[in-house]
Amino acid sequence: MADWLRKFELFSDLDDEELKELSKYIKVEKYPKKSTIFHEGSQPDSFYLIKSGRVKIIKYSNEGKELILEIISEGEFFGAVAVMKGFPYPASAIAMEDTELVRISRASLMKLLDRFPQLMMRLAMDIGERMRGSQEMLKNIALERVESRIASLLAKLASKMGKETSDGILIDMRLTKQDIADMVGTTVETSIRTMSKFKNKGLVKEEKGRIIITDPETLSELYE
């Protein structure tokens, strides 16, 4: 087990013996697509890392509309702040596809952070970066035009999970117009119109449900 645990950046500073010790505290669990991992407001009993698959972190508006706060990909973690602080999960986590997770209970995480102080440093750095990203997203929703928000979202996803192809930068995940709308705080109709406009301008195209950014430079001009 120690070998594949090393693939997580969070554990990259641990040696073989430390990884072997760490492995005693974890459980690997599978979640089918669309299943809920935890609900907003539930007690923070576990911290999670993604071994394979993707998870979306969401909140619901008073009208019941879903807002995607973040998409967590393979190798990343979620649920850390609530678990460490002991307050309820501030959002819900849902599997976007069949997903395999590494689960560490709250009690075990506290023991590991005490045993391996370097884990706390890596957690703190990552959490700080994500908080800045969330603040930027909320500012964009409040202040920027929809075109700018969607262009910024595509650029962010390309940076996080983009793959270079002969046609451009492939965002390596299936992303519906509803997903885009939920991530930028708009309607699905507006998302459809905006993406159609981007296609007509030659900025993006779609293949098998995946978006390819064909003109990253012009797309970036829409949000910078």
C-alpha positions in Angstrom: 0.0 0.0 0.0 2.8 2.4 0.7 3.9 2.7 -2.9 0.6 4.2 -4.2 0.2 6.4 -1.1 3.4 8.2 -2.2 1.5 9.4 -5.3 -0.4 11.8 -3.1 1.5 15.1 -2.8 0.3 15.4 0.8 2.3 12.3 1.7 5.4 12.9 -0.5 7.7 13.9 2.3 7.1 10.6 4.2 9.6 7.7 3.9 8.7 4.1 3.5 8.4 3.3 7.2 6.3 6.4 7.8 4.0 5.5 4.9 3.7 2.0 6.3 2.6 3.4 9.6 0.2 5.8 7.9 -1.5 3.0 6.0 -2.8 1.6 9.3 -5.1 4.6 9.6 -6.7 4.6 6.2 -9.7 3.0 4.5 -10.3 2.8 0.8 -13.9 3.2 -0.2 -15.8 3.3 -3.5 -18.6 5.7 -4.4 -20.7 5.3 -7.6 -21.4 8.3 -9.8 -23.8 10.9 -8.3 -23.6 9.3 -4.8 -23.2 11.7 -1.8 -20.1 11.4 0.3 -21.2 13.9 2.9 -24.0 16.5 3.3 -23.6 20.1 4.2 -24.1 20.5 7.9 -23.3 16.9 8.8 -20.7 16.2 11.5 -17.1 16.1 10.2 -16.2 12.5 10.9 -13.7 12.0 8.1 -11.1 13.5 5.8 -10.8 12.3 2.2 -8.3 12.0 -0.6 -9.2 11.0 -4.2 -7.4 7.8 -5.4 -9.4 7.9 -8.7 -12.4 9.8 -10.0 -13.7 13.3 -9.3 -15.8 14.9 -6.6 -17.7 18.2 -6.7 -18.1 20.4 -3.6 -21.5 22.1 -3.7 -23.9 24.4 -1.8 -27.6 25.0 -2.5 -29.2 28.5 -2.7 -32.4 29.3 -0.8 -34.2 28.4 -4.0 -32.6 25.0 -4.2 -30.2 25.9 -7.0 -26.9 24.0 -7.0 -23.6 26.0 -7.0 -20.4 24.1 -7.6 -17.7 25.6 -5.4 -14.9 23.3 -6.5 -14.1 20.2 -8.4 -11.6 17.9 -6.6 -9.5 15.6 -8.8 -7.3 12.5 -8.4 -4.5 13.1 -5.9 -6.3 15.9 -4.1 -8.1 16.0 -0.7 -11.2 17.6 0.7 -13.0 18.0 4.1 -9.8 19.0 5.9 -10.9 22.4 7.4 -14.1 21.0 9.0 -12.4 18.0 10.3 -9.5 19.9 11.9 -11.7 22.6 13.3 -14.5 20.3 14.4 -17.4 22.3 12.8 -20.0 20.8 10.4 -19.1 20.3 6.8 -19.8 23.7 5.1 -20.8 22.1 1.8 -21.8 18.8 0.3 -19.5 16.4 -1.6 -20.8 14.4 -4.5 -19.1 11.9 -6.8 -19.1 13.2 -10.4 -18.1 9.7 -11.7 -17.3 6.4 -10.2 -14.8 7.4 -7.5 -12.4 5.6 -5.2 -11.5 7.5 -2.0 -9.0 7.2 0.8 -10.8 7.9 4.1 -9.1 8.9 7.3 -11.3 9.4 10.4 -11.1 12.6 12.4 -9.5 10.9 15.3 -6.9 9.2 13.1 -6.1 12.5 11.3 -5.4 14.3 14.6 -3.0 11.5 15.6 -1.2 11.7 12.2 -0.8 15.5 12.3 0.7 15.1 15.8 3.0 12.3 14.6 4.0 13.9 11.3 4.1 17.7 11.6 5.0 18.1 8.0 1.5 17.0 7.0 0.1 20.0 8.8 2.4 22.3 6.8 1.3 20.8 3.5 -2.4 20.9 4.6 -2.2 24.5 5.6 -0.5 25.6 2.3 -3.1 23.8 0.2 -6.1 25.1 2.3 -4.8 28.6 2.0 -4.5 28.4 -1.8 -8.0 27.0 -2.1 -9.5 29.7 0.1 -7.9 32.3 -2.2 -9.4 30.5 -5.2 -12.9 30.4 -3.6 -12.7 34.1 -2.7 -11.7 34.9 -6.3 -14.6 32.8 -7.6 -17.2 34.6 -5.4 -15.8 37.9 -6.5 -16.1 37.0 -10.1 -19.7 35.8 -9.6 -20.5 39.2 -8.0 -18.7 41.5 -10.3 -17.8 40.0 -13.7 -19.9 39.4 -16.8 -21.0 35.9 -17.6 -18.6 35.6 -20.5 -15.7 36.6 -18.3 -16.8 34.1 -15.6 -17.1 31.2 -18.0 -13.8 32.0 -19.8 -12.1 32.2 -16.4 -13.6 28.9 -15.3 -12.4 27.2 -18.5 -8.9 28.6 -18.0 -8.8 27.4 -14.4 -10.0 23.9 -15.4 -7.5 23.7 -18.2 -4.7 24.7 -15.8 -5.8 22.0 -13.3 -6.6 19.1 -15.6 -5.7 20.2 -19.2 -3.9 18.0 -21.7 -2.1 19.3 -24.8 -3.5 17.9 -28.0 -3.1 18.7 -31.7 -6.3 20.7 -31.5 -5.6 22.7 -28.3 -5.9 22.1 -24.6 -8.3 19.3 -23.7 -10.1 19.7 -20.3 -10.0 16.0 -19.4 -13.4 15.6 -17.8 -17.0 15.5 -19.0 -18.5 18.9 -18.3 -22.2 19.6 -19.1 -23.7 23.1 -19.7 -25.5 22.6 -16.4 -22.1 22.0 -14.6 -20.7 25.2 -16.2 -23.8 27.2 -15.1 -23.6 25.8 -11.6 -19.9 26.8 -11.3 -20.3 30.4 -12.4 -23.7 31.2 -10.9 -25.8 31.5 -14.0 -28.6 29.7 -15.8 -28.1 26.8 -18.1 -29.7 28.7 -21.0 -27.0 31.5 -20.5 -24.3 28.8 -20.3 -25.5 27.3 -23.6 -25.6 30.7 -25.4 -22.1 31.6 -24.1 -20.5 28.4 -25.1 -22.1 28.6 -28.5 -20.7 32.0 -28.9 -17.2 30.8 -27.9 -17.5 28.0 -30.5 -18.6 30.4 -33.2 -15.6 32.5 -32.5 -13.3 29.5 -32.7 -12.3 29.7 -29.1 -13.4 26.2 -28.1 -14.9 23.0 -29.5 -16.3 19.8 -28.0 -15.5 16.2 -28.6 -17.4 13.4 -26.9 -18.6 15.7 -24.1 -15.2 17.1 -23.4 -14.2 20.7 -24.1 -11.1 21.6 -26.1 -9.8 25.2 -25.8 -8.6 25.9 -29.3 -7.5 29.6 -28.8 -6.3 30.0 -25.2 -4.8 33.4 -25.8 -8.0 35.0 -27.1 -10.1 33.2 -24.4 -7.8 34.7 -21.7 -8.4 38.2 -23.0 -12.1 37.8 -22.0 -11.2 37.6 -18.3 -7.9 39.3 -17.8 
